[in-house]
Amino acid sequence: MRRRHGSGTPARRIAAGFTLVEVLVALLMMALLTALAWRALDGVLRARDDAQVSVDRASRLATVLVQWEQDLQAVVDTESVPPLAFDGQTLRLTRRSDNGVAIVAWSVRSGRWTRWTAPALARSGDLQEAWMRCLMLQGAEPGHLTLLEGASEWQLYYARGGNWANAQSTGNLVLSPVAPPPPASGGAPVGAGNAPEAMKSAPSEAGTPSAPPPAASAAAPPAVQLRDTLPDGVRMVITLDGKTLTRDIALGPAGS
């Protein structure tokens, strides 16, 4: 005999598991959560990279500004070439170094802020030749160092008597003796005065002093030229990545 339940209905087993719709819904939710997690992770990585780039650029800018300050505080007037000359694109200066005087050129060209330096020289004639070559720099010569990208323009101002004036305007002009043309040996040592050592009497091949050069006429006045004196300080206004940076630097005692 078959046993019946009190209700009169046969016993049924309850089916266990998920339906296809439930599985698809679960997969969709997992895909959405994965996409959101990936976007969040990608945003964190991008923010980290941007922060690292900003830190590196700020550190590089600080190093460049230190070099800029060191160059200006080491400016020296040799009276052979202009100690400071700005043409709107390039600032050329003469700075004292361990082995003599070096010419340095700071430029903003094609969105790049660059610095170029020549070897240190100890003869006025060599310094004048190097200055003439420096006037023809195009920005692709060996020795050019790209300091920063994203530099669009810059302007310099000189401080004189407590006032700032455009570096391309006429400053304080003074009369200064013109140095004689340098001899073939390279001229007098820088800062040694207007009488080159090579122009003095030297022993002849026989060992006897050669005749001194004829004395200049007492009536002939010495040749003079107008020279611009060094300012008290330099103000730089430069645009980097669309932001304006202003920096004031006082010239050091070496320039006086």
Contacts in CASP RR format, 6 or more apart in sequence:
PFRMAT RR
TARGET T0000
AUTHOR 0000-0000-0000
METHOD contacts of the structure
MODEL  1
MRRRHGSGTPARRIAAGFTLVEVLVALLMMALLTALAWRALDGVLRARDD
AQVSVDRASRLATVLVQWEQDLQAVVDTESVPPLAFDGQTLRLTRRSDNG
VAIVAWSVRSGRWTRWTAPALARSGDLQEAWMRCLMLQGAEPGHLTLLEG
ASEWQLYYARGGNWANAQSTGNLVLSPVAPPPPASGGAPVGAGNAPEAMK
SAPSEAGTPSAPPPAASAAAPPAVQLRDTLPDGVRMVITLDGKTLTRDIA
LGPAGS
4 10 0 8 1.000
5 11 0 8 1.000
18 26 0 8 1.000
57 148 0 8 1.000
60 147 0 8 1.000
60 148 0 8 1.000
61 148 0 8 1.000
61 240 0 8 1.000
64 113 0 8 1.000
64 147 0 8 1.000
64 148 0 8 1.000
65 247 0 8 1.000
67 115 0 8 1.000
68 106 0 8 1.000
68 236 0 8 1.000
68 247 0 8 1.000
68 249 0 8 1.000
69 249 0 8 1.000
71 93 0 8 1.000
71 95 0 8 1.000
71 104 0 8 1.000
71 106 0 8 1.000
72 93 0 8 1.000
72 233 0 8 1.000
72 234 0 8 1.000
72 249 0 8 1.000
72 251 0 8 1.000
72 252 0 8 1.000
73 249 0 8 1.000
73 250 0 8 1.000
73 251 0 8 1.000
73 252 0 8 1.000
73 254 0 8 1.000
74 95 0 8 1.000
74 96 0 8 1.000
74 97 0 8 1.000
74 252 0 8 1.000
74 254 0 8 1.000
75 83 0 8 1.000
75 84 0 8 1.000
75 93 0 8 1.000
75 94 0 8 1.000
75 95 0 8 1.000
75 96 0 8 1.000
75 230 0 8 1.000
75 251 0 8 1.000
75 252 0 8 1.000
75 254 0 8 1.000
75 255 0 8 1.000
76 83 0 8 1.000
76 94 0 8 1.000
76 95 0 8 1.000
76 96 0 8 1.000
76 101 0 8 1.000
76 254 0 8 1.000
76 255 0 8 1.000
77 83 0 8 1.000
77 94 0 8 1.000
77 230 0 8 1.000
77 255 0 8 1.000
78 94 0 8 1.000
78 101 0 8 1.000
78 124 0 8 1.000
78 127 0 8 1.000
78 190 0 8 1.000
78 191 0 8 1.000
79 176 0 8 1.000
79 179 0 8 1.000
79 191 0 8 1.000
79 193 0 8 1.000
79 227 0 8 1.000
80 124 0 8 1.000
80 125 0 8 1.000
80 127 0 8 1.000
80 128 0 8 1.000
80 179 0 8 1.000
80 190 0 8 1.000
80 191 0 8 1.000
81 94 0 8 1.000
81 103 0 8 1.000
81 127 0 8 1.000
81 128 0 8 1.000
81 131 0 8 1.000
82 92 0 8 1.000
82 94 0 8 1.000
82 131 0 8 1.000
82 227 0 8 1.000
82 228 0 8 1.000
83 93 0 8 1.000
83 94 0 8 1.000
83 230 0 8 1.000
83 255 0 8 1.000
84 91 0 8 1.000
84 92 0 8 1.000
84 93 0 8 1.000
84 158 0 8 1.000
84 167 0 8 1.000
84 228 0 8 1.000
84 230 0 8 1.000
84 231 0 8 1.000
84 234 0 8 1.000
85 91 0 8 1.000
85 92 0 8 1.000
85 93 0 8 1.000
86 92 0 8 1.000
86 156 0 8 1.000
86 167 0 8 1.000
86 168 0 8 1.000
87 168 0 8 1.000
88 155 0 8 1.000
88 156 0 8 1.000
88 167 0 8 1.000
88 168 0 8 1.000
89 107 0 8 1.000
89 108 0 8 1.000
89 109 0 8 1.000
90 105 0 8 1.000
90 106 0 8 1.000
90 107 0 8 1.000
90 137 0 8 1.000
91 105 0 8 1.000
91 106 0 8 1.000
91 107 0 8 1.000
91 156 0 8 1.000
91 167 0 8 1.000
92 103 0 8 1.000
92 104 0 8 1.000
92 105 0 8 1.000
92 131 0 8 1.000
92 134 0 8 1.000
92 135 0 8 1.000
93 103 0 8 1.000
93 104 0 8 1.000
93 105 0 8 1.000
93 106 0 8 1.000
94 101 0 8 1.000
94 102 0 8 1.000
94 103 0 8 1.000
94 104 0 8 1.000
94 127 0 8 1.000
95 101 0 8 1.000
95 102 0 8 1.000
95 104 0 8 1.000
95 254 0 8 1.000
96 254 0 8 1.000
97 120 0 8 1.000
98 120 0 8 1.000
99 120 0 8 1.000
99 122 0 8 1.000
100 120 0 8 1.000
100 121 0 8 1.000
100 122 0 8 1.000
100 190 0 8 1.000
101 120 0 8 1.000
101 121 0 8 1.000
101 122 0 8 1.000
101 127 0 8 1.000
101 190 0 8 1.000
102 117 0 8 1.000
102 118 0 8 1.000
102 119 0 8 1.000
102 120 0 8 1.000
102 121 0 8 1.000
103 117 0 8 1.000
103 118 0 8 1.000
103 127 0 8 1.000
103 130 0 8 1.000
103 131 0 8 1.000
103 134 0 8 1.000
104 115 0 8 1.000
104 116 0 8 1.000
104 117 0 8 1.000
104 118 0 8 1.000
105 115 0 8 1.000
105 116 0 8 1.000
105 117 0 8 1.000
105 134 0 8 1.000
105 137 0 8 1.000
106 113 0 8 1.000
106 114 0 8 1.000
106 115 0 8 1.000
107 113 0 8 1.000
107 114 0 8 1.000
107 115 0 8 1.000
107 116 0 8 1.000
107 137 0 8 1.000
107 139 0 8 1.000
108 114 0 8 1.000
108 151 0 8 1.000
108 152 0 8 1.000
108 153 0 8 1.000
108 154 0 8 1.000
108 238 0 8 1.000
109 139 0 8 1.000
111 149 0 8 1.000
111 150 0 8 1.000
111 151 0 8 1.000
111 152 0 8 1.000
112 146 0 8 1.000
112 147 0 8 1.000
112 148 0 8 1.000
112 149 0 8 1.000
112 150 0 8 1.000
112 151 0 8 1.000
113 146 0 8 1.000
113 147 0 8 1.000
113 148 0 8 1.000
113 149 0 8 1.000
113 150 0 8 1.000
113 151 0 8 1.000
113 154 0 8 1.000
113 238 0 8 1.000
113 240 0 8 1.000
114 139 0 8 1.000
114 144 0 8 1.000
114 145 0 8 1.000
114 146 0 8 1.000
114 147 0 8 1.000
115 144 0 8 1.000
115 145 0 8 1.000
115 147 0 8 1.000
116 134 0 8 1.000
116 137 0 8 1.000
116 139 0 8 1.000
116 141 0 8 1.000
116 143 0 8 1.000
116 144 0 8 1.000
116 145 0 8 1.000
117 143 0 8 1.000
118 130 0 8 1.000
118 133 0 8 1.000
118 134 0 8 1.000
121 127 0 8 1.000
121 130 0 8 1.000
121 190 0 8 1.000
122 189 0 8 1.000
122 190 0 8 1.000
123 182 0 8 1.000
123 185 0 8 1.000
123 186 0 8 1.000
123 187 0 8 1.000
123 188 0 8 1.000
123 189 0 8 1.000
123 190 0 8 1.000
124 179 0 8 1.000
124 182 0 8 1.000
124 186 0 8 1.000
124 187 0 8 1.000
124 188 0 8 1.000
124 189 0 8 1.000
124 190 0 8 1.000
124 191 0 8 1.000
124 192 0 8 1.000
124 196 0 8 1.000
125 182 0 8 1.000
125 186 0 8 1.000
125 187 0 8 1.000
125 188 0 8 1.000
126 186 0 8 1.000
126 187 0 8 1.000
127 190 0 8 1.000
128 182 0 8 1.000
137 144 0 8 1.000
148 240 0 8 1.000
150 240 0 8 1.000
150 241 0 8 1.000
150 242 0 8 1.000
151 238 0 8 1.000
151 239 0 8 1.000
151 240 0 8 1.000
152 239 0 8 1.000
152 240 0 8 1.000
152 242 0 8 1.000
153 238 0 8 1.000
153 239 0 8 1.000
154 236 0 8 1.000
154 237 0 8 1.000
154 238 0 8 1.000
154 239 0 8 1.000
155 166 0 8 1.000
155 167 0 8 1.000
155 236 0 8 1.000
155 237 0 8 1.000
155 238 0 8 1.000
156 166 0 8 1.000
156 167 0 8 1.000
156 234 0 8 1.000
156 235 0 8 1.000
156 236 0 8 1.000
156 237 0 8 1.000
157 164 0 8 1.000
157 165 0 8 1.000
157 166 0 8 1.000
157 167 0 8 1.000
157 234 0 8 1.000
157 235 0 8 1.000
157 237 0 8 1.000
158 164 0 8 1.000
158 165 0 8 1.000
158 166 0 8 1.000
158 167 0 8 1.000
158 171 0 8 1.000
158 231 0 8 1.000
158 232 0 8 1.000
158 233 0 8 1.000
158 234 0 8 1.000
158 235 0 8 1.000
159 231 0 8 1.000
159 232 0 8 1.000
159 233 0 8 1.000
159 234 0 8 1.000
159 235 0 8 1.000
159 248 0 8 1.000
159 250 0 8 1.000
160 171 0 8 1.000
160 172 0 8 1.000
160 231 0 8 1.000
160 232 0 8 1.000
161 232 0 8 1.000
162 232 0 8 1.000
164 235 0 8 1.000
165 171 0 8 1.000
167 234 0 8 1.000
170 228 0 8 1.000
171 228 0 8 1.000
171 229 0 8 1.000
171 231 0 8 1.000
172 228 0 8 1.000
172 229 0 8 1.000
173 226 0 8 1.000
173 227 0 8 1.000
173 228 0 8 1.000
173 229 0 8 1.000
174 226 0 8 1.000
174 227 0 8 1.000
174 229 0 8 1.000
175 224 0 8 1.000
175 225 0 8 1.000
175 226 0 8 1.000
175 227 0 8 1.000
176 224 0 8 1.000
176 225 0 8 1.000
176 226 0 8 1.000
176 227 0 8 1.000
177 194 0 8 1.000
177 222 0 8 1.000
177 223 0 8 1.000
177 224 0 8 1.000
177 225 0 8 1.000
178 222 0 8 1.000
178 223 0 8 1.000
178 224 0 8 1.000
178 225 0 8 1.000
179 188 0 8 1.000
179 193 0 8 1.000
179 194 0 8 1.000
180 194 0 8 1.000
180 196 0 8 1.000
180 199 0 8 1.000
182 188 0 8 1.000
182 196 0 8 1.000
183 196 0 8 1.000
183 198 0 8 1.000
183 199 0 8 1.000
185 198 0 8 1.000
186 198 0 8 1.000
187 196 0 8 1.000
187 198 0 8 1.000
188 194 0 8 1.000
188 195 0 8 1.000
188 196 0 8 1.000
188 197 0 8 1.000
188 198 0 8 1.000
189 197 0 8 1.000
199 213 0 8 1.000
201 209 0 8 1.000
201 210 0 8 1.000
201 211 0 8 1.000
201 212 0 8 1.000
201 213 0 8 1.000
202 209 0 8 1.000
202 210 0 8 1.000
203 209 0 8 1.000
203 210 0 8 1.000
204 210 0 8 1.000
230 251 0 8 1.000
230 255 0 8 1.000
230 256 0 8 1.000
231 251 0 8 1.000
232 250 0 8 1.000
232 251 0 8 1.000
233 248 0 8 1.000
233 249 0 8 1.000
233 250 0 8 1.000
233 251 0 8 1.000
234 248 0 8 1.000
234 249 0 8 1.000
234 251 0 8 1.000
235 246 0 8 1.000
235 247 0 8 1.000
235 248 0 8 1.000
235 249 0 8 1.000
236 245 0 8 1.000
236 246 0 8 1.000
236 247 0 8 1.000
236 248 0 8 1.000
236 249 0 8 1.000
237 244 0 8 1.000
237 245 0 8 1.000
237 246 0 8 1.000
238 244 0 8 1.000
238 245 0 8 1.000
238 247 0 8 1.000
239 245 0 8 1.000
END
